[in-house]
């Protein structure tokens, strides 16, 4: 769901640039590389200030948003992979609940050991 929403947003910004005859920057464009290295602060105002310079121009702002959509996609992929690994290593909710139930029953003497 999240991936699809950001995919639509990505296409909207690409369309915005195309309709205005602006350039969609290549992922290796020096300006994109600078944007990709930016790290926001954890204070709202400072985070806003980090990106303020990019809000002066529609072409720059749209390319910033495209870069952030790709960054979000990468982070989402990392999260999904971590969740998959954890599931394989630890099991799911039902498996954990079943193990706890068996342990409880063994401790209470309701199951032969």
C-alpha positions as CSV (number, residue, x, y, z in Angstrom):
1,X,0.0,0.0,0.0
2,X,2.7,2.5,1.0
3,X,4.8,1.6,-2.0
4,X,1.9,2.1,-4.4
5,X,1.1,5.5,-2.8
6,X,4.6,6.7,-3.1
7,X,4.8,5.3,-6.6
8,X,1.8,7.4,-7.6
9,X,3.3,10.5,-5.9
10,X,6.6,9.9,-7.8
11,X,4.7,9.8,-11.2
12,X,2.8,12.9,-10.2
13,X,6.0,14.8,-9.7
14,X,7.5,13.4,-12.9
15,X,4.3,14.6,-14.8
16,X,4.6,18.0,-13.1
17,X,8.1,18.4,-14.4
18,X,7.3,17.1,-17.9
19,X,4.2,19.4,-18.3
20,X,6.3,22.4,-17.5
21,X,9.3,21.4,-19.7
22,X,11.5,21.0,-16.6
23,X,14.2,18.4,-16.4
24,X,13.8,15.2,-14.3
25,X,17.3,14.9,-12.9
26,X,19.2,11.7,-13.3
27,X,20.0,9.8,-10.1
28,X,23.7,10.5,-10.6
29,X,23.2,14.2,-11.1
30,X,25.4,16.2,-8.6
31,X,22.3,17.9,-7.2
32,X,20.6,14.6,-6.5
33,X,23.7,13.2,-4.9
34,X,23.7,16.2,-2.5
35,X,20.1,15.7,-1.7
36,X,20.6,12.0,-1.0
37,X,23.3,12.8,1.5
38,X,21.1,15.2,3.5
39,X,19.9,14.0,6.9
40,X,17.0,15.8,8.5
41,X,17.3,16.9,12.1
42,X,14.8,15.6,14.6
43,X,13.4,19.1,15.4
44,X,10.6,20.2,13.0
45,X,11.9,23.7,12.5
46,X,15.5,22.6,11.8
47,X,14.2,19.9,9.4
48,X,12.3,22.6,7.5
49,X,15.4,24.7,7.4
50,X,17.3,21.8,5.9
51,X,15.0,21.8,2.9
52,X,14.1,25.5,2.7
53,X,16.6,26.3,-0.1
54,X,14.9,23.7,-2.3
55,X,11.5,25.3,-2.0
56,X,12.4,28.4,-4.0
57,X,12.1,26.8,-7.4
58,X,9.5,24.4,-8.7
59,X,11.9,22.3,-10.7
60,X,14.3,21.9,-7.8
61,X,11.5,21.2,-5.3
62,X,9.9,18.5,-7.6
63,X,13.3,16.8,-8.1
64,X,13.8,16.9,-4.3
65,X,10.4,15.2,-3.8
66,X,11.3,12.6,-6.4
67,X,14.6,11.9,-4.6
68,X,12.7,11.6,-1.3
69,X,10.3,9.2,-2.9
70,X,13.2,6.9,-3.9
71,X,14.8,7.3,-0.5
72,X,11.5,6.3,1.1
73,X,11.2,3.3,-1.2
74,X,14.7,2.1,-0.2
75,X,13.9,2.5,3.5
76,X,10.6,0.6,3.1
77,X,12.5,-2.2,1.4
78,X,15.0,-2.4,4.3
79,X,12.1,-2.5,6.8
80,X,10.3,-5.3,4.9
81,X,13.5,-7.3,4.7
82,X,14.1,-6.9,8.4
83,X,10.6,-8.0,9.2
84,X,10.9,-11.1,6.9
85,X,14.2,-12.1,8.6
86,X,12.7,-11.6,12.1
87,X,9.7,-13.7,11.1
88,X,11.9,-16.5,9.8
89,X,14.1,-16.4,12.9
90,X,11.3,-16.0,15.6
91,X,8.1,-17.1,13.9
92,X,4.8,-15.3,13.8
93,X,2.3,-14.2,16.4
94,X,0.4,-17.5,16.4
95,X,3.5,-19.6,16.7
96,X,4.7,-17.6,19.7
97,X,1.3,-17.8,21.3
98,X,1.2,-21.6,20.8
99,X,4.7,-22.0,22.4
100,X,3.6,-19.9,25.4
101,X,0.5,-22.0,25.8
102,X,2.4,-25.2,25.6
103,X,4.9,-23.9,28.2
104,X,2.1,-22.8,30.5
105,X,0.4,-26.1,30.3
106,X,3.6,-28.0,30.9
107,X,4.3,-25.9,34.0
108,X,0.8,-26.3,35.3
109,X,1.0,-30.1,34.9
110,X,-1.8,-30.4,32.3
111,X,0.5,-32.0,29.7
112,X,2.7,-35.0,30.2
113,X,6.4,-34.1,29.9
